Amino acid sequence: MLGRRVKKLLKFIFGLIGILAVGLIALSYALPHIIDPNNYKDDFTALVNKHTGRKLTIGGELRLSLFPWLRVKASDITLENAEGFGEVPMAQIKVAEISVRILPLLKGRVEVDKVMLGGMTLSLVTNDRGKTNWDDLLGRDKAGEGMALAAFVVGGVNVRDSQVIWRDHKAANHYIFNKLSFDVGQILSGKSEKLALSFKLLQSNENYQLPVKLKGRVRFDAEQNKLVLQDALFDTRLGGVGVELSAPELEYLIRTMILEVKALEYRLTGWPVIVHGKLPTSKFNLKKQRASIPRAVVSAANGQVNLSIQGHRLLRAPYLSGRIIAPMFDLRGFLKAFSVDVDTRDNKVLSRASVHAVYEASTSRINIQDIKAILDDTTALGTLNVSGFDQPSYSFNINVDDIDLDRYLSADQQKHSGAGTEAQGMPGGMLFALPVALLRSFDTKGNLNIQSLKMSGLRAQDVRIGVKAKDGEVEVSPVSAKLYGGTLLGNLKLDTRNDSPLLSVNETLSHVQMLPMLSDAGISECLTGTGRLNIKISGHGNDSREVLRSLQGETEFSIRNGMIKGLDIRKLVLDARRLFANLRGGQIKSVTADETEFKFTEMKGTLVFNNGVASNTDLNIKSPLFRISGNGTADMVAQTMNYLMEITVVGSAQGPGGEGLAELKGLSIPVRITGRFESLSYKIDKNLWWQRDKEKIAKKLGIGVDQLKLPEEGVGLSIGKEVKDLLEGLLRQESKKNGHSKQD
């Protein structure tokens, strides 16, 4: 009996609940037709005005529904801007919707399902004085006003098809967060909720859009007063380069404003090689504007860079400091991974590279100190500073121990180093243009010191190079070095301020040993002696051809106590004596001299340059038996030569041919040197000899001038291959030095 009664009671109770449920559902559908929420528009807008001081306008109708939530939907909402910030509304919302649970309201709690905003445009402004149009909203909270956070629970926020416009007049920047979407759950519940954020960032002075996506799970830890973002994924793309960031956990302590990032990983894509790395643990103190990253790793191909970062004043005037370490890696392999193939004469170079340095960086300058860079067998120590990024100014001080630059030349460059070949219509080498635009904006000052240097075959020690460039004026001074028992001292200047840049060279080479220097340069091994060279030349133009064609100035040279191997002046004079014998109608037998070298006590002269043509009128070579003088020109552009060398016999010698020298004593033998630099010809100028010296010759022979017989053919000179190579090599080097080279 009792069981039957209980059964009926339960049936009644559930039936009553069902009737009440149906009634509530019916009421939820009927009530919106009974109560018109638009009657309360003015009360709601007045409430907003009371708490914000701003006028709120709802242009569309309010719509109300009660099932399953108390839901209000509004459209065409605008919130006016702060005073002094113009007539454009601070916020415009096409559609807004909010849903609230009914039963918690009876207990004094507001539980909102989700706030949904569609088509919102939020206009943020910072004026010239740094004041924002939201400052007044932050300053209106008063004690006791509003509802406690614990009694106000939001189930989530959903924003779609919106944009945020930020005009910062103080910093002269304009940002637009376009196509903004934001979706997050009830983060105050203590449970992890999904988070999704995406937008495209546009900046007024840039012509690209920066797409940004952020996903993860977020929760609020009320006990520790912190926000926790888990399984965070950040994605963007800049200039074709994709940036992906991921972290298992980020913690933000609200009270102390400290952000801690754990095990952040990143990937950069869009290059031939993916760049990736890790930041094990990093801390950012947003209140004190500080950051601490003990170790950040950047990896690409076979290379890796380790960074430590300490940041200060991050939001006001960022200042970073730390250390850079790139452990030893294969530089050739690294470049090849980026599709950069490097052709070098020595395939073993570029196999070892590393960098260690300490840095400081701000928004206006970068200082890199304690640099230690290793490349193969070379170690460089020094400092590098950069200031003013809009118009950067560089300063440096680099000390290098030992470097062989020839190892890094390509095989083709090594093959043609020192060769005067024709290319691109420019005899003697390829045409190259001066980087005028770069040099005009170049601002630098520094010093480069090299203990031991090899370049173009030449070796030098204690090389000192100073560089100063500003406002289009470039000065390389001083340039000094020790080489081949002597010294180099000089300077180079380049003035690019005018339409046609001016290049000036002033160098002095003193007390150098000619044989090892010319041999190492690949010019010749037949000239010995102690030499001096004084160069003062200048030229103007936008490329090497124009500079060479305008070349002005002079070069003085002198060599003492030297010898030219392969040049037998006695043999040359005796060959000329056969022509001398022919002039009187007789013949003499060819005499083989016993010397294969020409020794001299002094060789000096001056090359005067005028519009790319070098002339010489003061050649003076002294030896016990001969005096050699000369005059003529060499066109450095056309690479042709027309030179008259005069050989005068001033003494006689014992042995074969000695009597021939005595017979020619006092006479000058004219030797004409003509042709292109690479194929010079050497002949006695018999016509000049005849016209100029026929009276002297006739007197020497003891006959009348009318008895002289001019031979039909001149006498070719057996000057020797070594001497030809020497002269042609020197001419090629002079042309190369002044703008002509295969490497150009």
C-alpha positions in Angstrom: 0.0 0.0 0.0 2.8 2.4 1.0 4.7 1.6 -2.2 1.6 2.4 -4.3 1.3 5.8 -2.6 4.9 6.7 -3.1 4.6 5.7 -6.7 1.6 8.0 -7.1 3.4 10.8 -5.3 6.4 10.6 -7.6 4.2 10.5 -10.6 2.4 13.6 -9.4 5.7 15.4 -8.7 7.2 14.7 -12.2 3.9 15.5 -13.8 3.9 18.8 -12.0 7.5 19.5 -13.1 6.5 18.7 -16.6 3.6 21.1 -16.5 5.7 23.8 -15.0 8.4 23.2 -17.7 5.9 23.4 -20.5 4.5 26.5 -18.9 7.9 28.2 -18.6 8.8 27.4 -22.2 5.5 28.8 -23.4 6.0 31.9 -21.2 9.6 32.4 -22.6 8.1 32.5 -26.1 5.1 34.7 -25.1 6.9 37.2 -22.8 8.9 38.9 -25.5 5.5 39.7 -27.2 4.2 41.1 -24.0 7.3 43.1 -22.8 8.9 45.5 -25.3 12.6 45.9 -24.4 12.7 49.1 -26.6 10.8 50.9 -23.9 14.0 50.6 -21.8 16.4 51.9 -24.4 16.7 55.3 -22.7 17.2 53.8 -19.3 20.1 51.6 -20.6 21.8 54.4 -22.5 21.5 56.6 -19.5 23.2 53.9 -17.4 26.1 53.7 -19.8 26.4 57.5 -19.8 26.5 57.5 -16.0 29.3 55.0 -15.8 31.4 56.1 -18.9 30.5 59.8 -19.5 29.9 58.9 -23.1 26.7 58.9 -25.2 25.6 55.5 -26.4 23.2 55.3 -29.3 21.2 52.2 -30.3 19.9 52.7 -33.8 18.2 49.4 -34.4 15.5 47.7 -32.4 16.2 45.6 -29.3 15.0 42.0 -29.4 14.4 39.8 -26.4 14.0 36.1 -25.9 13.9 34.0 -22.7 14.6 30.4 -23.7 16.9 28.8 -23.1 18.6 32.1 -21.9 17.5 35.6 -21.3 18.9 37.0 -24.5 19.0 40.5 -25.8 20.0 41.4 -29.4 20.8 44.9 -30.6 22.0 46.5 -33.8 23.6 49.8 -35.1 25.3 50.7 -31.8 27.6 53.7 -31.5 29.7 55.0 -28.6 30.8 58.6 -29.0 34.4 59.6 -28.8 36.1 61.4 -25.9 36.0 65.2 -25.9 38.7 66.7 -28.1 39.1 63.6 -30.3 36.8 64.5 -33.1 33.3 63.5 -34.3 34.2 59.9 -35.4 32.6 57.5 -32.8 35.0 55.5 -30.7 33.1 52.3 -31.3 30.6 51.2 -33.9 28.9 47.8 -33.7 26.6 46.4 -36.3 25.3 43.6 -34.2 25.6 42.8 -30.5 24.1 39.9 -28.6 24.2 38.9 -24.9 22.7 35.9 -23.1 22.2 35.7 -19.3 21.1 32.8 -17.1 17.9 33.5 -15.3 18.1 31.5 -12.1 21.5 32.9 -10.9 20.0 36.4 -11.2 17.8 35.5 -8.3 20.9 34.8 -6.2 22.6 38.1 -7.1 24.9 36.5 -9.7 25.2 37.5 -13.3 26.1 34.5 -15.5 26.5 35.5 -19.1 26.7 32.8 -21.7 28.6 34.7 -24.4 29.0 38.2 -25.5 28.9 38.3 -29.4 29.9 41.4 -31.4 29.7 41.4 -35.1 31.0 44.1 -37.6 32.7 46.2 -34.8 34.9 49.1 -35.6 36.9 50.4 -32.7 38.8 53.7 -33.2 41.7 54.3 -30.8 43.6 57.6 -30.9 46.7 58.9 -29.2 47.1 62.7 -29.6 50.2 64.7 -30.0 50.6 65.0 -26.2 50.3 61.2 -25.6 46.8 61.3 -24.3 44.4 58.6 -25.5 40.7 58.5 -26.1 40.2 55.7 -23.6 42.0 57.4 -20.6 38.8 58.7 -19.2 37.2 55.3 -19.3 39.9 53.8 -17.2 39.7 56.6 -14.6 35.9 56.4 -13.9 35.9 53.3 -11.6 34.8 54.1 -8.1 34.7 52.1 -4.9 31.3 50.4 -4.4 30.1 51.0 -8.0 29.2 48.1 -10.2 29.1 44.4 -9.3 32.0 42.5 -7.8 34.0 40.4 -10.3 33.1 37.2 -8.3 29.4 37.9 -8.9 29.9 38.5 -12.6 30.7 35.5 -14.8 31.1 35.7 -18.6 30.8 32.5 -20.4 32.9 33.8 -23.3 33.4 36.5 -25.9 33.0 36.2 -29.6 34.1 39.0 -32.0 33.9 38.5 -35.8 34.3 40.6 -38.9 35.7 43.5 -37.0 38.5 45.9 -37.0 40.5 48.1 -34.7 42.0 51.4 -35.9 44.8 53.0 -33.9 46.0 56.4 -34.8 49.1 57.4 -32.9 49.7 61.0 -33.7 52.6 61.3 -31.2 54.6 58.6 -32.9 53.2 59.4 -36.4 52.0 55.9 -36.9 48.7 54.5 -38.1 47.8 50.8 -37.4 44.8 48.9 -38.6 43.9 45.5 -37.2 41.7 44.3 -40.1 39.4 41.2 -40.4 39.6 40.8 -36.6 38.1 37.6 -35.1 38.3 36.6 -31.5 36.7 33.7 -29.6 37.3 32.7 -26.0 35.4 30.7 -23.4 34.8 31.3 -19.7 38.3 31.9 -18.6 37.3 32.8 -15.0 36.0 29.3 -14.3 39.4 28.0 -13.5 39.2 25.5 -16.4 41.1 25.7 -19.7 39.0 27.2 -22.5 39.8 27.4 -26.2 41.2 30.7 -27.5 41.3 31.7 -31.1 42.5 35.1 -32.5 43.2 36.2 -36.0 43.6 39.6 -37.8 45.6 41.3 -40.5 47.8 44.2 -39.4 48.4 47.1 -41.7 50.7 50.0 -41.0 50.4 53.4 -42.6 54.0 53.7 -43.8 54.2 50.1 -45.0 52.7 48.5 -48.1 52.1 45.0 -46.8 49.7 43.2 -44.5 50.8 41.1 -41.6 48.5 38.2 -41.1 48.4 36.9 -37.5 46.8 33.8 -36.0 46.9 32.7 -32.4 45.4 29.5 -31.0 45.6 27.7 -27.6 43.8 27.1 -24.3 43.5 29.8 -21.7 42.5 29.8 -18.0 42.4 32.1 -15.0 44.0 30.9 -11.8 42.1 33.0 -9.2 44.2 31.7 -6.3 47.5 32.9 -7.8 45.9 35.7 -9.8 47.4 34.7 -13.1 46.4 33.9 -16.7 47.8 30.7 -18.2 47.9 30.1 -21.9 48.6 26.4 -22.8 49.5 24.8 -26.1 49.9 28.2 -27.7 50.4 28.3 -31.5 51.3 31.6 -33.2 51.5 32.0 -36.9 52.3 34.9 -39.2 53.9 35.7 -42.6 56.2 38.7 -43.4 57.6 39.3 -46.9 57.2 35.7 -48.0 58.8 34.4 -44.7 56.5 32.3 -42.5 57.0 32.6 -38.7 55.6 29.9 -36.4 55.9 30.0 -32.6 54.7 27.4 -30.2 54.9 27.0 -26.4 53.5 24.4 -24.0 52.7 27.1 -21.4 52.8 30.9 -20.9 52.0 32.3 -17.5 51.1 36.0 -16.8 51.0 37.1 -13.2 48.5 39.9 -13.2 49.5 41.6 -9.9 53.3 41.8 -10.7 52.8 41.9 -14.5 55.4 39.2 -15.1 55.1 37.0 -18.2 57.0 33.7 -18.2 57.4 31.7 -21.4 58.4 28.0 -21.1 60.1 26.1 -23.9 59.2 28.4 -26.7 60.0 26.9 -30.2 60.0 28.8 -33.5 60.3 28.1 -37.2 61.0 30.4 -40.1 60.0 29.1 -43.5 60.0 30.5 -47.0 63.8 30.3 -47.4 65.7 27.5 -49.1 66.5 26.3 -45.5 64.1 26.3 -42.6 65.4 28.4 -39.7 64.3 27.1 -36.3 65.3 27.4 -32.6 64.3 27.3 -28.9 64.0 29.6 -25.9 64.1 27.2 -22.9 62.7 29.7 -20.3 62.1 33.4 -20.6 60.7 36.1 -18.3 59.2 39.4 -19.2 58.5 41.9 -16.4 56.0 44.3 -18.1 55.7 46.5 -15.0 59.4 47.1 -14.8 59.7 46.7 -18.6 62.4 44.1 -18.3 63.1 40.8 -20.1 65.5 37.9 -19.3 66.3 35.2 -21.9 69.3 33.2 -20.6 69.6 31.2 -23.8 68.0 31.5 -27.2 69.0 29.0 -30.0 68.8 29.8 -33.7 69.5 26.9 -36.1 69.7 26.7 -39.8 71.2 24.1 -42.0 74.5 23.1 -40.2 74.8 26.4 -38.4 73.7 27.4 -34.9 73.7 30.7 -33.0 73.2 30.9 -29.2 72.0 34.2 -27.8 71.5 35.5 -24.3 69.3 38.5 -23.9 68.7 41.0 -21.1 66.1 43.7 -21.9 65.3 46.9 -20.2 62.7 49.7 -20.8 61.0 47.4 -23.3 57.9 49.6 -23.9 59.5 53.0 -23.4 63.1 53.0 -24.9 64.1 49.3 -25.4 67.6 48.4 -24.5 69.0 44.9 -25.0 72.3 43.3 -24.0 73.8 39.9 -24.1 76.2 37.5 -25.8 76.3 36.0 -29.3 78.0 32.6 -29.8 78.1 30.8 -33.1 80.1 27.5 -32.5 82.4 26.2 -35.2 80.5 25.2 -38.4 81.1 24.6 -42.1 80.4 27.9 -43.8 80.6 26.5 -47.4 78.0 23.9 -46.5 75.8 26.5 -44.8 75.9 28.8 -47.9 75.2 25.8 -50.2 72.1 25.0 -48.2 70.8 28.5 -49.2 71.7 27.7 -52.9 74.8 29.9 -52.7 77.7 28.1 -54.4 81.1 29.7 -53.8 83.9 29.0 -56.3 87.3 29.3 -54.6 90.8 28.4 -55.8 91.3 26.5 -52.6 88.4 24.1 -52.0 89.4 23.7 -48.3 88.6 27.3 -47.4 85.2 28.3 -45.8 85.2 25.0 -43.9 85.7 26.5 -40.4 83.8 29.5 -39.1 82.7 30.7 -35.7 81.8 34.0 -34.0 81.8 35.1 -30.3 80.7 38.6 -29.3 79.0 40.7 -26.7 76.4 43.2 -27.8 74.3 46.1 -26.6 71.3 47.4 -28.7 68.8 50.2 -28.4 66.4 51.9 -30.8 69.2 54.2 -31.9 72.4 52.1 -31.9 74.1 48.7 -31.7 77.5 48.1 -30.1 79.2 44.8 -30.6 82.3 44.3 -28.4 84.8 41.6 -27.7 84.4 40.1 -31.2 86.3 37.0 -31.9 85.6 35.6 -35.4 87.4 32.7 -36.9 87.5 31.8 -40.6 89.6 28.9 -41.5 93.2 29.8 -40.3 92.4 33.4 -39.6 91.3 35.0 -36.4 89.8 38.5 -36.2 89.3 40.5 -32.9 87.6 43.8 -32.6 84.6 46.0 -32.2 81.7 47.2 -34.4 79.3 50.0 -33.6 76.2 51.2 -35.6 74.2 54.3 -34.7 71.2 56.0 -36.3 69.4 53.4 -38.2 67.6 55.8 -40.6 71.0 57.1 -41.8 73.4 54.6 -40.1 76.9 55.6 -39.0 79.5 52.8 -38.6 82.6 52.7 -36.5 84.9 49.7 -36.2 88.3 48.5 -35.0 89.4 45.1 -36.3 92.6 43.2 -35.7 93.4 40.2 -38.0 96.3 37.9 -37.4 97.0 36.2 -40.7 95.0 36.0 -43.9 95.6 34.7 -47.5 93.0 36.4 -49.7 94.3 34.6 -52.8 92.8 31.3 -51.4 89.4 32.8 -51.6 89.7 33.9 -55.3 87.7 32.0 -57.8 89.7 29.7 -60.1 89.0 32.2 -63.0 90.1 35.2 -61.0 93.3 33.4 -60.0 94.0 32.4 -63.6 93.7 36.0 -64.8 95.1 37.9 -61.9 97.6 40.4 -63.4 96.5 39.6 -67.0 95.5 42.5 -69.2 92.8 41.1 -71.4 90.0 42.7 -73.3 86.5 42.3 -72.0 83.2 44.1 -72.6 84.8 46.5 -75.0 87.3 47.8 -72.4 90.9 46.8 -73.1 92.7 45.4 -70.1 89.7 44.3 -68.1 86.1 44.3 -67.4 84.2 47.6 -66.8 83.0 48.2 -63.3 80.8 51.1 -62.0 81.6 52.9 -58.8 78.8 52.4 -56.2 78.2 56.2 -56.1 74.8 56.1 -54.4 76.1 53.9 -51.6 79.3 55.9 -51.1 77.4 59.2 -50.9 75.3 57.9 -48.0 78.1 56.0 -46.4 79.1 57.2 -42.9 81.9 55.2 -41.3 85.2 55.6 -39.4 87.5 52.8 -38.4 90.8 50.9 -38.5 91.8 47.6 -39.9 95.1 46.0 -38.7 96.5 42.9 -40.3 99.6 41.2 -39.0 100.3 39.2 -42.1 98.5 39.6 -45.5 98.8 37.9 -48.9 96.9 39.4 -51.8 97.4 39.1 -55.5 100.5 37.0 -54.7 102.1 39.9 -52.7 102.9 39.5 -49.0 102.9 42.2 -46.4 103.2 42.5 -42.6 101.9 45.0 -40.1 99.3 46.3 -42.4 97.5 49.4 -41.1 94.4 50.8 -42.9 92.3 53.7 -41.6 88.9 54.4 -43.2 86.8 57.6 -42.9 83.7 58.3 -44.9 81.0 61.0 -44.5 78.8 63.1 -46.8 80.2 61.6 -50.0 83.9 62.0 -49.1 85.8 58.7 -48.6 89.3 58.7 -47.2 91.4 55.6 -46.8 94.3 56.9 -44.7 96.8 56.0 -43.5 97.6 53.0 -45.5 100.9 51.5 -44.3 102.7 48.2 -44.4 106.0 46.5 -44.3 106.9 44.4 -47.3 109.9 42.9 -49.1 112.4 44.7 -46.8 110.7 48.1 -47.3 107.6 50.1 -46.4 104.4 51.3 -48.0 102.8 54.6 -46.8 100.0 56.5 -48.5 96.4 57.3 -48.7 93.4 57.1 -51.1 90.6 59.6 -51.4 87.3 59.4 -53.3 85.0 62.5 -53.5 81.5 61.5 -54.8 79.8 64.9 -54.0 79.8 65.9 -57.7 78.2 64.2 -60.7 81.6 62.9 -61.7 83.4 61.3 -58.6 87.1 62.2 -58.1 89.6 59.5 -57.2 93.0 60.5 -55.8 95.9 58.1 -54.9 99.1 59.1 -53.0 101.4 56.2 -52.2 105.1 55.8 -51.6 106.9 52.4 -51.7 110.4 52.7 -50.3 113.4 50.4 -50.0 111.7 47.3 -51.4 113.5 44.3 -52.9 112.3 44.1 -56.5 113.0 40.5 -57.3 110.8 38.8 -54.6 108.1 41.4 -55.0 107.8 41.1 -58.8 108.1 37.3 -58.5 105.3 37.0 -56.0 103.2 39.3 -58.1 103.6 37.0 -61.1 105.2 39.8 -63.2 108.8 38.7 -63.6 111.8 37.1 -62.0 114.5 39.0 -63.9 114.7 42.4 -62.2 116.7 42.8 -59.0 117.6 45.9 -56.9 116.3 48.1 -54.2 113.4 50.2 -55.4 111.3 53.2 -54.6 107.9 54.2 -56.1 106.1 57.5 -55.5 102.6 57.6 -56.9 100.5 60.8 -57.1 97.6 60.4 -59.5 93.9 61.3 -59.8 91.0 60.6 -62.1 87.3 61.2 -62.2 84.3 59.3 -63.5 81.5 57.0 -62.6 83.3 53.8 -63.7 86.8 52.5 -64.2 87.0 53.4 -67.9 86.1 57.0 -67.2 88.6 57.2 -64.4 91.4 55.8 -66.5 90.7 58.1 -69.4 90.8 61.1 -67.2 93.9 60.0 -65.3 96.2 62.9 -64.2 99.4 63.1 -62.1 102.8 61.4 -62.0 104.6 58.4 -60.7 108.3 58.6 -59.9 110.4 55.4 -59.8 114.0 54.6 -58.9 116.0 51.3 -58.5 119.5 51.1 -57.2 122.2 48.5 -57.6 120.1 46.2 -59.7 120.3 43.8 -62.5 118.0 42.7 -65.4 118.4 39.0 -66.1 118.2 38.0 -69.7 119.1 41.5 -71.0 122.6 41.7 -72.6 123.1 45.3 -73.6 126.5 44.4 -75.0 124.9 41.9 -77.3 122.2 44.4 -78.2 124.8 47.0 -79.0 126.9 44.5 -81.0 123.8 43.6 -83.0 123.4 47.3 -83.7 127.1 47.4 -84.8 126.2 45.1 -87.7 124.0 47.9 -88.9 126.8 50.4 -88.2 129.1 48.2 -90.4 126.4 48.1 -93.2 126.4 51.9 -93.2 129.9 51.9 -94.5 129.2 49.1 -96.9 131.1 46.4 -95.0 130.2 43.4 -93.0 131.3 42.0 -89.7 130.8 38.6 -88.1 128.2 38.1 -85.5 129.8 38.0 -82.0 128.4 35.9 -79.2 128.7 37.9 -76.0 129.5 36.2 -72.7 126.9 38.1 -70.6 123.2 37.1 -70.0 122.4 40.0 -67.7 122.6 43.7 -67.4 123.8 45.3 -64.2 123.1 48.9 -63.4 123.9 51.2 -60.6 120.7 53.3 -60.9 117.4 53.3 -62.9 115.0 56.2 -62.4 112.4 58.2 -64.2 108.9 59.8 -64.1 105.7 58.8 -65.6 103.4 61.8 -66.2 99.7 61.0 -66.8 97.4 63.2 -68.9 93.9 61.9 -69.7 95.0 58.3 -69.4 98.1 58.6 -71.4 101.5 58.1 -69.6 104.5 59.9 -70.9 108.1 59.6 -69.9 111.0 62.0 -70.9 113.5 61.4 -68.1 114.5 57.8 -68.1 118.0 57.5 -66.8 119.8 54.1 -66.4 123.4 54.1 -65.4 126.0 51.3 -65.7 129.8 51.3 -66.1 129.5 50.8 -69.9 126.2 52.4 -70.8 123.8 55.2 -70.3 120.2 54.6 -71.2 117.6 57.3 -71.6 114.3 57.5 -73.3 111.0 59.3 -74.0 107.6 58.2 -75.3 104.0 57.4 -74.3 101.8 54.5 -73.2 98.1 54.8 -73.7 96.6 53.0 -70.6 93.1 52.9 -72.2 94.1 51.5 -75.6 97.0 49.6 -74.0 99.4 50.6 -76.7 103.0 52.0 -76.4 105.3 54.1 -78.6 108.6 54.6 -76.8 112.1 55.6 -78.0 115.0 54.2 -75.8 118.5 55.6 -76.4 121.5 53.4 -75.5 124.8 55.3 -75.3 128.1 53.6 -75.0 130.3 55.3 -72.4 133.0 52.8 -71.8 134.8 49.8 -73.4 135.5 46.3 -72.1 137.9 43.5 -72.6 136.9 40.2 -74.3 134.9 39.3 -77.4 133.2 42.4 -78.8 135.1 44.8 -76.7 136.6 46.5 -79.7 133.0 47.0 -81.1 132.0 48.8 -78.0 135.0 51.1 -78.3 134.0 51.8 -81.9 130.5 52.9 -80.8 131.6 54.9 -77.8 129.8 58.3 -77.7 127.0 57.2 -80.1 123.4 56.8 -79.0 121.6 53.8 -80.5 117.8 54.5 -80.9 115.6 51.5 -80.0 111.9 51.9 -80.9 109.4 50.0 -78.7 105.9 49.9 -80.2 102.7 47.9 -80.2 100.1 46.6 -77.7 101.2 45.8 -74.2 100.9 42.1 -74.7 102.8 42.0 -78.0 105.5 44.8 -78.0 108.1 44.9 -80.8 111.7 46.2 -80.4 113.7 47.6 -83.3 116.6 49.9 -84.0 115.1 53.0 -85.6 117.6 53.2 -88.5 115.8 56.1 -90.1 116.1 58.2 -87.0 119.7 57.1 -86.5 120.5 58.1 -90.1 118.8 61.5 -90.0 120.1 62.5 -86.6 123.6 61.0 -86.3 124.9 60.5 -89.9 127.5 63.2 -89.5 128.7 61.5 -86.2 128.7 58.1 -87.8 130.6 59.3 -90.8 133.2 60.9 -88.6 133.5 57.8 -86.5 134.1 55.8 -89.7 136.4 58.3 -91.1 134.4 58.7 -94.4 132.2 61.2 -95.9 128.5 61.3 -95.4 127.9 60.6 -99.1 129.7 57.3 -98.7 127.3 56.0 -96.1 125.0 53.2 -97.3 121.6 53.0 -95.7 120.5 49.4 -95.5 117.1 48.5 -96.9 116.1 46.5 -93.8 116.5 47.3 -90.2 118.2 45.1 -87.6 115.8 43.2 -85.3 116.9 43.0 -81.7 117.4 39.8 -79.7 116.1 41.5 -76.5 115.2 38.2 -74.8 111.8 36.7 -73.6 112.5 37.5 -69.9 112.9 41.2 -70.6 109.8 41.3 -72.8 107.8 39.6 -70.0 109.1 42.1 -67.5 108.1 45.2 -69.5 104.8 43.9 -70.6 104.0 42.7 -67.0 104.8 46.1 -65.5 102.6 47.8 -68.1 99.8 45.5 -67.3 100.1 46.1 -63.6 100.1 49.8 -64.0 97.0 49.6 -66.1 95.4 47.3 -63.6 96.3 49.5 -60.7 94.6 52.5 -62.3 91.3 50.8 -63.2 91.9 48.0 -65.7 91.7 44.4 -64.5 90.1 41.2 -65.3 88.8 41.1 -61.8 87.1 44.5 -62.2 
